[in-house]
Amino acid sequence: MRGRCRRSVLTALFFPVIHPDKTKHARAPEAFDLLKKAESELADEKQREEVDAVVTQARMLVFKTHSLPLSTEDSDPRVRALVPPFKAQLRAQAKELLIDEEVRRRKAIKMNLANEGLEAKKKEDEMTAKKRKAEDDKVWEETREQRVGSWRSFANTKKKKQKTKPVLLG
């Protein structure tokens, strides 16, 4: 029920404001696509838990930078007295954490693709080497008669040396 309410609130509040058919702004389609993407991500429980964990981590980091206890409430006067405001700091910290996580994820994907590329190249090199060896073996077998024939003709034309008895000096 809570998810439906959130979704209906998002739909009711933001979709009419940035819907490309309702707004003439040039970037309305981009904003609408981003809002749809955010709604779909928040609708997924797993992704919602990940985002909540990032926000919690950002909250802890903001509190640590201001030496506030982690159990401090948002209504605490020390939190309300922060400059820039706590919510702005929390938003900035969460954004930074999400960006860092996305960078790590993209690097991991890039490394996986690079590793897959290396594996594919190794397999391709192995296949090329096998083909080359098969071709060399085929050529070797095809030229066998020529090699054997030339050896036989060489062996038949060569005169054998006669053994001579060693001469004893003495």
Disulfide bonds with the S-S distance in Angstrom:
none
